[in-house]
Amino acid sequence: MTQGPASATPVVEMNDISIGFPGVKALDGVSFRMFPGEVHSLMGENGAGKSTLIKALTGVYGIDGGSILLDGRPLSVNGPAQAQDAGISTVYQEVNLLTNLSVAENIMLGREPRRLGLIDWRATRRRAATVLEGLGLDIDPASPLSSHSLAVQQLVAIARAIDINAKVLILDEPTSSLDSDEVAELFRIIRRLKDDGVAILFVSHFLDQVYEIADRLTVLRNGTLVGEYRTDEILRIELVNKMIGKDIELLERLETRTREVAAEDDAVTVEPFLAAHDISRRGSITPTELSIMPGEVVGLAGLLGSGRTELARLLSGADRSETGSITVSGTARRLRTPRIALKNRIAYSSEDRKHEGIVEDLTVRDNIVLALQSDRGWFRPIPRKRQDELAASYISALGIRPANPDALLRNLSGGNQQKVLLARWLAVAPRLLILDEPTRGIDVGAKAEIQRLVASLAEEGMSVLFISAELEEVLRLSHRIAVMRDRRKVADFVNEDVTVGEVMRLIASGAAEGEPTAVEPDGAGTEQEGVRA
């Protein structure tokens, strides 16, 4: 562990924290500390334990082992309210203020000055104005919060946190929906608070921003502590390696066969099944282009938050693009909803299998036919005999276990739930299947089966957009790879003799300024901007 600032003692010390849930060890002996007047970033991939550690500090979760100290004294809180009283405030990505009230009311909520037992509104506005002025913010305290942008609302939330004498300020993804000017204003406020001695925990997937604002980093992986580092003492590529758990120099060069796709056949001119031109959504992804040929597997690489899922949602109609256009088989289409996308033979399997995919309380059969029934319309029910035939066919083809169509999906393993979800989308006979993290959280055997399925579907002419945090998996399956970083595509290249190391360098340093580039040979990449992690 690195040394702290000279003559400073930590304001927060979390020692050997362990938290377990049924079947899961969320944190295993993790230690963490924060110093006054420092910005500290908590880094790690999805599932690393960042949120669990923050919830332990703010009293949302109790700890099974270890200790928490605040200013050197044991801290025991039973929720965010008690943590706030102790001097630990959190500003969440989704601002938890009341937009129907004024700026002043939100800053002073629950602490309004009173006179003769009634709220003194004039004093309330004066106090709020003083707090805002102290942060260098020119915001009318009497104005409705709803009249301000999300960026301003976040600054109001910070003003409220500071007015309750916060010693520790936790900023959870505060820049995820902000433009560059709004980020600059937020960073100005963070630096002012840092100068005032506040310890700030900055949680973000933007490495550019982390390296700009953070003094110290703590890296978690799979619920364990990897290490604590001074930001100016660790290279970005080293940080990516520590988060992912692989040393770029030790990764073996993958042997990938050259794949013949229809688009490369000189004898036949084939248009893309789907082509997206300059599609974007504010706060999610900048103008991006992507095409997918019939029978082609396009791998989408990039760290969590790089724009992978955001792009998939725009292509599938789950979110609406605010700019650009999408053509399907050469015809312009407006994919405003997933149902419209399904009509155009585009199916999307979300990374959030639990909340946006499976229906746990329905049977395997019901889950398999769900999308097909929706496509037909609920007034044209699929005959039970046909449902049985479909369920039996996909249970056999995908090796779903137990092979019982009447089994409740909640009782199946994660791998078998994922197979049922794939069966649902295959039942609608899509021409493009968008798979976002289809193998996350499942065992090795199930992963291999799903990978073989994707390869066979492509051989039969289906287009596949395959998204995975596991670069080896992306390289193994993809004919072509697009690399996302900081909400934009930075590279797009044919997967021929490409190594994991080369792709990781693109993720960590990005392409040259301007248009997306082809992958460079090992050693050719240069350290440039950061990456969303």
C-alpha positions as CSV (number, residue, x, y, z in Angstrom):
1,M,0.0,0.0,0.0
2,T,1.3,3.5,-0.9
3,Q,2.2,6.0,1.8
4,G,-0.3,8.7,2.6
5,P,0.3,12.5,2.6
6,A,3.0,13.7,4.9
7,S,1.7,14.3,8.5
8,A,-1.8,13.3,7.5
9,T,-3.9,10.6,9.1
10,P,-6.8,8.9,7.2
11,V,-10.3,10.3,7.8
12,V,-11.7,6.9,6.8
13,E,-10.1,3.5,7.5
14,M,-11.8,0.3,6.4
15,N,-9.8,-2.7,7.6
16,D,-10.2,-6.3,6.3
17,I,-13.9,-5.8,5.4
18,S,-15.7,-9.0,4.5
19,I,-19.4,-9.2,3.3
20,G,-21.1,-12.3,2.1
21,F,-24.5,-13.0,0.5
22,P,-26.0,-16.4,-0.1
23,G,-23.6,-18.2,-2.4
24,V,-21.5,-15.1,-3.0
25,K,-18.5,-13.5,-1.2
26,A,-18.9,-9.9,-2.2
27,L,-15.9,-8.6,-0.3
28,D,-13.1,-10.7,1.1
29,G,-10.7,-8.9,3.5
30,V,-10.7,-5.6,1.7
31,S,-8.9,-2.6,3.2
32,F,-9.5,1.0,2.1
33,R,-8.6,4.4,3.3
34,M,-9.2,8.1,2.5
35,F,-7.2,11.2,3.4
36,P,-8.5,14.7,4.0
37,G,-8.0,17.0,1.1
38,E,-7.6,14.2,-1.4
39,V,-9.6,12.8,-4.3
40,H,-9.7,9.0,-4.2
41,S,-11.0,6.8,-7.0
42,L,-12.3,3.3,-6.5
43,M,-11.6,1.3,-9.6
44,G,-12.6,-2.1,-10.9
45,E,-14.7,-3.9,-13.4
46,N,-18.4,-4.7,-12.9
47,G,-18.8,-7.0,-10.0
48,A,-15.4,-6.1,-8.4
49,G,-17.1,-5.0,-5.2
50,K,-17.0,-1.2,-5.5
51,S,-20.7,-0.6,-4.8
52,T,-20.6,-3.1,-1.9
53,L,-17.7,-1.3,-0.3
54,I,-19.4,2.1,-0.6
55,K,-22.6,0.6,0.9
56,A,-20.7,-0.8,3.8
57,L,-19.2,2.7,4.4
58,T,-22.6,4.4,4.2
59,G,-24.4,1.8,6.4
60,V,-26.6,0.3,3.7
61,Y,-24.9,-3.1,4.3
62,G,-23.6,-4.5,7.6
63,I,-20.2,-6.1,7.6
64,D,-19.4,-9.7,8.4
65,G,-15.8,-9.0,9.4
66,G,-13.4,-6.2,9.8
67,S,-13.7,-2.6,11.1
68,I,-14.5,0.9,10.0
69,L,-12.9,4.0,11.5
70,L,-13.9,7.6,11.0
71,D,-11.3,10.1,12.3
72,G,-9.7,7.2,14.2
73,R,-12.9,6.2,16.1
74,P,-15.0,3.2,15.4
75,L,-17.9,3.9,13.0
76,S,-21.2,2.1,13.3
77,V,-24.1,3.4,11.2
78,N,-27.4,1.7,10.2
79,G,-28.1,3.6,7.0
80,P,-27.3,6.6,4.9
81,A,-29.0,9.0,7.3
82,Q,-26.8,8.1,10.2
83,A,-23.8,8.1,7.9
84,Q,-24.7,11.6,6.8
85,D,-25.0,12.7,10.5
86,A,-21.5,11.3,11.0
87,G,-20.2,13.4,8.1
88,I,-20.3,11.0,5.1
89,S,-22.5,12.3,2.3
90,T,-23.2,10.6,-1.1
91,V,-24.3,12.2,-4.3
92,Y,-25.6,9.5,-6.6
93,Q,-25.6,9.3,-10.4
94,E,-29.4,9.6,-10.2
95,V,-29.8,12.8,-8.2
96,N,-32.0,12.1,-5.2
97,L,-33.5,15.6,-4.8
98,L,-37.0,17.0,-5.1
99,T,-37.3,18.7,-8.5
100,N,-40.7,20.2,-7.6
101,L,-39.1,22.3,-4.8
102,S,-36.8,25.3,-5.2
103,V,-33.0,25.1,-5.1
104,A,-33.0,26.6,-1.6
105,E,-35.6,24.2,-0.3
106,N,-33.5,21.3,-1.6
107,I,-30.3,22.5,0.0
108,M,-31.9,23.2,3.4
109,L,-34.4,20.4,3.4
110,G,-35.0,19.2,6.9
111,R,-32.7,21.9,8.3
112,E,-34.7,25.0,7.4
113,P,-34.3,28.1,9.8
114,R,-37.4,28.6,11.8
115,R,-39.0,31.6,13.4
116,L,-41.9,31.3,15.9
117,G,-42.2,27.6,15.0
118,L,-42.6,28.3,11.2
119,I,-40.0,28.0,8.4
120,D,-38.3,31.3,7.8
121,W,-38.2,31.3,4.0
122,R,-36.2,34.4,3.7
123,A,-33.5,33.0,6.0
124,T,-33.6,29.7,4.1
125,R,-32.9,31.4,0.8
126,R,-30.1,33.5,2.4
127,R,-28.4,30.5,3.8
128,A,-28.7,28.6,0.5
129,A,-27.3,31.6,-1.3
130,T,-24.3,31.7,1.1
131,V,-23.6,28.0,0.5
132,L,-23.8,28.4,-3.3
133,E,-21.6,31.5,-3.2
134,G,-19.1,29.6,-1.1
135,L,-18.8,27.1,-4.0
136,G,-18.6,29.8,-6.6
137,L,-22.0,28.9,-8.1
138,D,-24.3,31.6,-9.6
139,I,-27.6,29.8,-9.1
140,D,-30.8,31.6,-8.0
141,P,-31.8,29.9,-4.7
142,A,-35.5,30.7,-5.3
143,S,-35.6,29.0,-8.8
144,P,-37.3,25.6,-9.2
145,L,-34.8,22.8,-9.3
146,S,-36.7,21.4,-12.3
147,S,-35.7,24.4,-14.3
148,H,-32.1,23.4,-14.2
149,S,-30.0,20.9,-16.1
150,L,-28.9,17.6,-14.5
151,A,-25.4,19.1,-14.1
152,V,-26.7,22.0,-12.0
153,Q,-28.9,19.6,-10.0
154,Q,-25.8,17.6,-9.1
155,L,-24.0,20.7,-8.0
156,V,-27.1,21.6,-5.8
157,A,-26.8,18.1,-4.3
158,I,-23.1,18.7,-3.6
159,A,-24.0,22.1,-2.0
160,R,-26.5,20.3,0.3
161,A,-23.9,17.7,1.2
162,I,-21.4,20.4,2.1
163,D,-23.8,22.4,4.1
164,I,-24.2,19.5,6.5
165,N,-20.4,19.6,7.2
166,A,-19.4,16.6,5.2
167,K,-16.0,15.2,6.0
168,V,-16.3,12.6,3.3
169,L,-18.1,13.2,0.0
170,I,-18.9,10.2,-2.3
171,L,-19.6,11.1,-5.9
172,D,-21.1,8.1,-7.7
173,E,-20.7,8.4,-11.5
174,P,-21.2,12.1,-11.3
175,T,-20.1,12.8,-14.9
176,S,-22.0,10.0,-16.7
177,S,-24.6,12.4,-18.3
178,L,-22.5,15.6,-18.5
179,D,-20.9,17.3,-21.4
180,S,-17.3,18.5,-21.3
181,D,-18.1,22.0,-20.1
182,E,-20.3,20.6,-17.3
183,V,-17.5,18.2,-16.3
184,A,-15.1,21.1,-16.1
185,E,-17.5,23.0,-13.8
186,L,-17.9,19.9,-11.6
187,F,-14.1,19.5,-11.4
188,R,-13.7,23.1,-10.3
189,I,-16.1,22.5,-7.4
190,I,-14.3,19.2,-6.5
191,R,-10.9,21.1,-6.4
192,R,-12.4,23.8,-4.2
193,L,-13.7,21.2,-1.7
194,K,-10.4,19.4,-1.8
195,D,-8.7,22.6,-0.9
196,D,-11.1,22.9,2.1
197,G,-9.9,19.5,3.4
198,V,-12.9,17.4,2.3
199,A,-12.0,13.7,1.4
200,I,-13.7,13.0,-1.9
201,L,-14.4,9.5,-3.3
202,F,-14.8,9.8,-7.1
203,V,-16.4,6.8,-8.7
204,S,-16.2,6.9,-12.5
205,H,-15.6,4.7,-15.5
206,F,-13.8,7.4,-17.4
207,L,-10.0,7.0,-17.0
208,D,-9.3,10.3,-18.6
209,Q,-11.3,12.0,-15.8
210,V,-9.9,9.8,-13.1
211,Y,-6.3,10.7,-14.1
212,E,-7.3,14.4,-14.3
213,I,-8.9,14.7,-10.8
214,A,-7.8,11.8,-8.6
215,D,-4.8,11.8,-6.3
216,R,-5.1,8.2,-5.3
217,L,-6.6,4.9,-6.7
218,T,-7.7,1.7,-5.0
219,V,-8.3,-1.2,-7.3
220,L,-10.7,-4.1,-6.5
221,R,-11.1,-7.3,-8.5
222,N,-13.6,-10.1,-7.7
223,G,-14.3,-8.8,-4.2
224,T,-10.6,-8.6,-3.2
225,L,-8.1,-5.8,-2.9
226,V,-5.5,-5.6,-5.7
227,G,-3.8,-2.5,-4.3
228,E,-3.7,1.2,-3.6
229,Y,-1.7,3.5,-5.9
230,R,-0.8,7.1,-6.4
231,T,-2.3,8.2,-9.7
232,D,0.9,9.8,-10.8
233,E,2.8,6.5,-10.2
234,I,0.8,4.1,-12.2
235,L,0.5,4.0,-16.0
236,R,-3.0,3.7,-17.5
237,I,-2.2,0.4,-19.2
238,E,-0.9,-1.0,-15.9
239,L,-4.2,0.1,-14.3
240,V,-6.2,-1.7,-17.0
241,N,-4.1,-4.8,-16.4
242,K,-4.7,-4.8,-12.7
243,M,-8.5,-4.3,-13.1
244,I,-8.9,-7.1,-15.7
245,G,-6.4,-9.3,-14.0
246,K,-4.1,-10.1,-16.9
247,D,-0.6,-8.9,-17.7
248,I,-0.5,-7.7,-21.3
249,E,3.1,-8.9,-21.7
250,L,2.3,-12.4,-20.5
251,L,-0.8,-13.0,-22.6
252,E,-0.2,-15.7,-25.2
253,R,-0.8,-14.7,-28.8
254,L,-4.1,-16.1,-29.9
255,E,-4.2,-18.3,-33.0
256,T,-7.3,-17.3,-34.9
257,R,-8.1,-18.8,-38.2
258,T,-8.8,-16.5,-41.2
259,R,-12.6,-16.3,-41.6
260,E,-14.2,-15.9,-45.0
261,V,-17.3,-13.7,-44.8
262,A,-19.7,-12.7,-47.6
263,A,-18.5,-9.1,-47.5
264,E,-15.0,-10.3,-48.6
265,D,-16.2,-12.3,-51.6
266,D,-14.9,-10.4,-54.7
267,A,-17.3,-12.3,-56.9
268,V,-20.5,-11.1,-55.1
269,T,-21.5,-7.7,-54.0
270,V,-23.2,-7.9,-50.6
271,E,-24.7,-5.0,-48.8
272,P,-24.6,-4.8,-45.0
273,F,-27.7,-6.3,-43.2
274,L,-27.5,-3.3,-40.9
275,A,-25.6,0.0,-41.3
276,A,-25.7,2.8,-38.7
277,H,-24.5,6.2,-39.7
278,D,-23.6,8.9,-37.0
279,I,-26.1,7.6,-34.5
280,S,-25.8,9.1,-31.0
281,R,-27.6,9.9,-27.8
282,R,-26.6,12.6,-25.4
283,G,-25.0,11.3,-22.3
284,S,-24.7,7.8,-23.8
285,I,-22.7,7.8,-27.0
286,T,-21.2,10.3,-29.5
287,P,-21.9,10.0,-33.2
288,T,-20.9,6.5,-34.2
289,E,-20.9,4.3,-37.3
290,L,-21.1,0.6,-37.5
291,S,-22.0,-1.9,-40.2
292,I,-22.7,-5.7,-39.9
293,M,-22.7,-8.0,-42.9
294,P,-24.8,-11.1,-43.3
295,G,-23.2,-14.1,-41.6
296,E,-20.7,-11.8,-39.9
297,V,-19.8,-11.8,-36.2
298,V,-18.8,-8.3,-35.1
299,G,-17.2,-8.2,-31.7
300,L,-17.6,-5.1,-29.6
301,A,-14.7,-4.6,-27.3
302,G,-14.1,-2.0,-24.6
303,L,-14.3,-1.7,-20.8
304,L,-17.4,-1.3,-18.8
305,G,-19.0,2.0,-19.6
306,S,-17.1,2.5,-22.9
307,G,-20.3,2.7,-24.9
308,R,-20.7,-1.0,-25.8
309,T,-24.1,-1.4,-24.3
310,E,-25.3,2.1,-25.3
311,L,-24.5,1.3,-28.9
312,A,-26.3,-2.1,-28.7
313,R,-29.4,-0.4,-27.2
314,L,-29.5,2.2,-30.1
315,L,-29.2,-0.6,-32.7
316,S,-32.0,-2.6,-31.1
317,G,-34.5,0.1,-30.5
318,A,-34.2,-0.1,-26.7
319,D,-33.0,3.5,-26.8
320,R,-33.7,6.1,-29.6
321,S,-30.9,7.7,-31.5
322,E,-31.0,11.5,-31.5
323,T,-29.0,11.8,-34.7
324,G,-28.0,9.9,-37.8
325,S,-29.7,7.0,-39.5
326,I,-30.0,3.2,-39.6
327,T,-30.5,1.1,-42.7
328,V,-31.6,-2.5,-42.7
329,S,-31.0,-4.4,-45.9
330,G,-30.4,-1.1,-47.6
331,T,-33.6,0.5,-46.5
332,A,-33.8,3.3,-44.0
333,R,-35.6,2.3,-40.8
334,R,-36.5,4.1,-37.6
335,L,-36.0,1.6,-34.9
336,R,-37.9,3.5,-32.2
337,T,-38.8,0.4,-30.0
338,P,-37.6,-3.2,-29.6
339,R,-40.8,-4.3,-31.2
340,I,-40.1,-2.4,-34.3
341,A,-36.6,-3.8,-34.3
342,L,-38.1,-7.3,-34.0
343,K,-40.3,-6.6,-37.0
344,N,-37.0,-5.8,-38.9
345,R,-35.6,-9.2,-37.7
346,I,-33.3,-7.7,-35.1
347,A,-33.2,-9.3,-31.6
348,Y,-31.4,-8.0,-28.6
349,S,-30.4,-10.0,-25.5
350,S,-29.6,-7.5,-22.7
351,E,-26.6,-7.8,-20.4
352,D,-29.0,-7.5,-17.5
353,R,-30.4,-11.0,-17.7
354,K,-32.2,-10.8,-14.4
355,H,-34.1,-7.6,-14.9
356,E,-34.4,-7.2,-18.7
357,G,-34.3,-10.8,-19.9
358,I,-35.7,-13.8,-18.1
359,V,-39.0,-13.9,-16.2
360,E,-38.2,-16.1,-13.2
361,D,-41.8,-16.9,-12.2
362,L,-42.7,-18.3,-15.7
363,T,-41.8,-21.8,-17.0
364,V,-39.0,-22.6,-19.5
365,R,-41.7,-23.0,-22.2
366,D,-43.3,-19.6,-21.4
367,N,-40.0,-17.9,-21.5
368,I,-39.0,-19.4,-24.8
369,V,-42.2,-18.4,-26.6
370,L,-42.5,-15.0,-25.0
371,A,-40.9,-12.9,-27.8
372,L,-42.6,-14.9,-30.5
373,Q,-46.0,-14.4,-28.9
374,S,-45.4,-10.7,-28.5
375,D,-44.5,-10.5,-32.2
376,R,-47.7,-12.3,-33.2
377,G,-49.8,-10.2,-30.8
378,W,-51.6,-11.3,-27.7
379,F,-54.9,-11.8,-29.5
380,R,-53.3,-14.6,-31.6
381,P,-52.1,-17.0,-29.0
382,I,-49.6,-19.7,-30.1
383,P,-51.3,-23.1,-29.9
384,R,-50.1,-25.2,-27.0
385,K,-49.0,-27.9,-29.4
386,R,-46.7,-25.5,-31.2
387,Q,-45.4,-24.1,-27.9
388,D,-44.5,-27.7,-26.8
389,E,-42.7,-28.3,-30.2
390,L,-40.7,-25.1,-29.9
391,A,-39.7,-25.7,-26.3
392,A,-38.7,-29.3,-27.0
393,S,-36.7,-28.3,-30.0
394,Y,-34.7,-25.6,-28.3
395,I,-34.3,-27.6,-25.0
396,S,-32.7,-30.4,-27.1
397,A,-30.7,-28.1,-29.5
398,L,-29.2,-26.0,-26.7
399,G,-28.9,-28.7,-24.1
400,I,-31.1,-26.9,-21.5
401,R,-31.1,-28.7,-18.2
402,P,-33.3,-29.9,-16.7
403,A,-35.0,-30.8,-19.9
404,N,-38.4,-30.0,-18.5
405,P,-40.5,-27.3,-20.2
406,D,-42.6,-26.9,-17.1
407,A,-39.7,-26.1,-14.8
408,L,-39.8,-22.6,-13.3
409,L,-36.9,-20.6,-14.7
410,R,-35.9,-19.4,-11.2
411,N,-34.8,-22.9,-10.4
412,L,-32.4,-23.2,-13.3
413,S,-28.7,-22.3,-13.2
414,G,-27.4,-19.1,-14.6
415,G,-26.0,-20.9,-17.7
416,N,-29.3,-22.6,-18.4
417,Q,-31.2,-19.4,-17.9
418,Q,-29.0,-17.8,-20.5
419,K,-29.7,-20.7,-22.9
420,V,-33.4,-20.2,-22.4
421,L,-33.0,-16.5,-23.2
422,L,-31.1,-17.3,-26.4
423,A,-33.8,-19.8,-27.3
424,R,-36.4,-17.1,-27.0
425,W,-34.7,-14.8,-29.5
426,L,-33.8,-17.7,-31.9
427,A,-37.5,-18.6,-32.0
428,V,-38.3,-15.3,-33.8
429,A,-35.8,-16.2,-36.5
430,P,-33.8,-13.0,-36.4
431,R,-31.3,-12.0,-39.1
432,L,-29.3,-10.0,-36.6
433,L,-28.8,-11.2,-33.0
434,I,-27.3,-8.6,-30.6
435,L,-25.8,-10.4,-27.6
436,D,-24.6,-8.3,-24.7
437,E,-22.4,-10.3,-22.2
438,P,-24.2,-13.6,-23.0
439,T,-21.6,-15.6,-21.1
440,R,-21.2,-13.4,-18.0
441,G,-21.5,-15.3,-14.7
442,I,-21.9,-18.8,-16.2
443,D,-19.6,-21.8,-16.0
444,V,-17.0,-22.7,-18.5
445,G,-19.0,-25.6,-20.1
446,A,-22.0,-23.4,-20.7
447,K,-19.7,-20.6,-22.1
448,A,-18.2,-23.1,-24.6
449,E,-21.7,-24.2,-25.7
450,I,-22.9,-20.6,-26.3
451,Q,-19.7,-19.8,-28.2
452,R,-20.2,-22.8,-30.4
453,L,-23.8,-21.7,-31.0
454,V,-22.8,-18.2,-32.0
455,A,-20.2,-19.6,-34.5
456,S,-22.8,-22.0,-36.0
457,L,-25.4,-19.3,-36.4
458,A,-23.0,-17.1,-38.3
459,E,-22.1,-20.1,-40.6
460,E,-25.8,-20.3,-41.4
461,G,-25.9,-16.7,-42.4
462,M,-27.1,-14.9,-39.3
463,S,-25.4,-11.6,-38.3
464,V,-24.2,-11.3,-34.7
465,L,-23.1,-8.4,-32.7
466,F,-21.2,-10.0,-29.8
467,I,-20.3,-7.9,-26.7
468,S,-18.1,-9.3,-24.0
469,A,-15.7,-8.0,-21.4
470,E,-13.5,-11.1,-22.0
471,L,-11.2,-10.1,-24.9
472,E,-10.2,-13.7,-25.6
473,E,-13.8,-14.6,-26.2
474,V,-14.3,-11.6,-28.5
475,L,-11.2,-12.6,-30.5
476,R,-12.2,-16.2,-30.6
477,L,-15.6,-15.6,-32.2
478,S,-15.4,-12.4,-34.2
479,H,-14.8,-11.9,-37.9
480,R,-14.3,-8.2,-37.2
481,I,-13.8,-6.2,-34.1
482,A,-14.9,-2.7,-33.2
483,V,-13.3,-1.0,-30.1
484,M,-15.2,1.4,-28.0
485,R,-13.7,4.0,-25.7
486,D,-15.2,7.1,-24.0
487,R,-18.5,6.6,-25.7
488,R,-17.1,6.4,-29.3
489,K,-15.7,3.9,-31.6
490,V,-12.0,4.3,-31.8
491,A,-11.0,1.3,-34.0
492,D,-12.6,-1.1,-36.5
493,F,-10.6,-3.9,-38.0
494,V,-10.7,-7.4,-39.5
495,N,-9.7,-10.1,-36.9
496,E,-6.7,-11.6,-38.5
497,D,-3.8,-12.5,-36.2
498,V,-4.8,-9.9,-33.7
499,T,-3.6,-10.4,-30.1
500,V,-5.3,-9.5,-26.8
501,G,-2.4,-7.2,-26.1
502,E,-3.1,-5.2,-29.2
503,V,-6.8,-4.8,-28.4
504,M,-6.0,-3.8,-24.8
505,R,-3.6,-1.1,-26.0
506,L,-6.4,0.4,-28.1
507,I,-8.7,0.2,-25.1
508,A,-6.2,1.9,-22.8
509,S,-4.8,4.5,-25.1
510,G,-7.3,4.8,-28.0
511,A,-6.8,5.4,-31.6
512,A,-5.1,8.4,-33.1
513,E,-7.1,11.6,-33.2
514,G,-9.7,11.6,-35.9
515,E,-11.3,8.6,-37.6
516,P,-11.3,5.1,-36.1
517,T,-8.2,3.3,-37.2
518,A,-7.1,-0.2,-38.0
519,V,-5.2,-2.1,-35.2
520,E,-1.5,-1.4,-35.0
521,P,1.2,-4.2,-34.5
522,D,2.4,-5.0,-31.0
523,G,4.5,-2.2,-29.7
524,A,3.2,0.4,-32.2
525,G,0.6,2.0,-29.9
526,T,1.3,5.2,-28.1
527,E,0.0,6.4,-24.8
528,Q,-2.7,9.0,-25.4
529,E,-6.0,9.6,-23.8
530,G,-7.6,7.4,-21.1
531,V,-10.3,4.9,-21.3
532,R,-13.6,4.2,-19.6
533,A,-13.0,1.3,-17.3
